[in-house]
Amino acid sequence: MRGAELVLGCTRALRVVQDRQKEPQKSLTVDFEATRVVIEFETASGVLRATAEDMTAVICPHERPWGISSAVFVNEVNLLRRSQGERLEIRTQGGDVITVDAKRVYVESTSTN
């Protein structure tokens, strides 16, 4: 997928996380040398992986303004197109907003069924 198709595809895939009740975030990995960020979510059907390539910024607060949780649960996921690339925003149940700026964001799903 390219351009608008990529964003539309990512938005549809990320909507899977939003449509479910509070999916937990499994991991967030930053590879500085490769300028890549990988975020994984546990879903009922498997793992959803968002990969940000050529990342320029990662903001990952852990302030929990809405309270402490035993895991990072996702309330909302947004993929925004910007002139410099794309921005992935993940709003957590604890109130933090994880932000990743990158040239491209890809989403893939791995089924456990």
C-alpha positions in Angstrom: 0.0 0.0 0.0 1.1 3.6 -0.7 0.0 7.1 0.3 -3.7 7.4 1.1 -4.2 3.6 0.8 -1.5 3.1 3.5 -3.2 5.5 5.9 -6.6 4.1 5.2 -5.3 0.5 5.7 -3.6 1.5 9.0 -6.7 3.3 10.2 -8.8 0.2 9.5 -6.4 -2.1 11.3 -6.0 0.2 14.2 -9.7 0.5 14.5 -9.7 -3.2 15.5 -8.0 -2.1 18.8 -10.4 0.8 19.3 -13.5 -1.3 18.7 -12.6 -3.7 21.5 -12.9 -2.8 25.1 -9.6 -1.7 26.4 -7.0 -3.8 24.6 -3.7 -4.0 26.4 -0.5 -2.7 24.9 2.0 -5.5 24.9 5.2 -3.7 24.1 6.9 -0.6 22.7 10.4 -1.1 21.2 12.6 1.7 19.9 15.5 0.8 17.6 17.5 4.1 17.4 20.0 2.7 14.8 17.3 1.6 12.4 15.1 4.6 13.4 12.2 2.2 13.9 9.5 2.0 16.6 7.4 -1.2 17.0 4.3 -1.2 19.2 2.4 -4.4 19.8 -1.2 -4.9 21.1 -2.8 -8.0 22.4 -6.2 -8.6 20.8 -8.7 -11.5 21.0 -7.5 -12.8 17.7 -3.8 -12.3 18.1 -1.2 -9.6 18.1 -1.6 -6.3 16.2 1.8 -4.7 15.4 2.3 -1.1 14.4 5.7 -0.3 12.9 6.9 3.3 12.4 9.8 3.6 10.0 12.1 6.6 9.8 10.8 7.8 13.1 11.8 11.3 14.2 10.2 11.5 17.6 8.8 9.2 20.3 7.0 10.6 23.4 6.1 7.9 25.9 4.9 9.4 29.2 4.1 7.3 32.2 2.5 9.9 34.4 -0.9 8.1 34.7 -3.0 11.2 35.4 -6.1 9.1 35.6 -4.7 6.5 38.0 -2.5 3.5 38.2 -3.1 0.4 36.2 -1.4 -3.0 36.2 -1.0 -2.9 32.4 -1.1 -0.3 29.6 -4.6 -0.5 28.2 -5.5 1.4 25.0 -8.6 3.7 24.9 -8.0 5.2 21.5 -5.6 5.0 18.6 -5.2 7.7 15.9 -3.1 7.8 12.8 -2.7 11.3 11.4 -1.2 12.4 8.1 1.1 15.4 8.4 3.3 17.2 5.9 6.4 15.6 7.5 5.0 12.1 7.5 2.6 10.4 9.9 1.8 10.6 13.6 0.6 7.7 15.6 -1.2 8.7 18.8 -2.2 6.1 21.5 -4.4 7.3 24.4 -4.1 5.0 27.3 -6.6 4.2 30.1 -4.3 5.9 32.6 -4.6 9.2 30.6 -1.1 9.2 29.0 -0.8 9.8 25.2 2.0 8.0 23.5 3.1 9.8 20.3 5.3 8.5 17.5 6.3 10.7 14.5 7.6 8.9 11.5 7.7 9.0 7.7 5.6 5.8 7.5 3.5 3.6 9.7 2.6 0.0 8.8 0.2 -2.2 10.6 0.1 -6.0 10.5 -1.9 -8.6 12.4 -0.8 -12.1 13.5 -3.5 -14.5 14.3 -3.2 -16.9 17.2 -6.1 -19.0 16.0 
